[in-house]
Amino acid sequence: MSATTERSAAEMRGLLRFAQGLGLDEETVREIYEAVGREAMVTGANDDDRIAEVRKRMLAAVRC
């Protein structure tokens, strides 16, 4: 497994644990994660900012 793949898998595991507490399903988390990832590639956002944005959008999804 490449370092990028390992990091992505680790990030997703952490996000899914966070999502469980929020009551979000895996599909929603993956959609948010992928959308933010695409945007981060364009803007050059760092990993910390990217994950913070994913968590922010997860919280927003719960409020809807």
Buried (B, 14 or more C-beta within 10 A) or exposed (E): EEEEEEEBEEBBEEBBEBBEEBEBEEEBBBEBBEEBBEEBEEEEBEEEEBBEBBBEBBEEBEEE
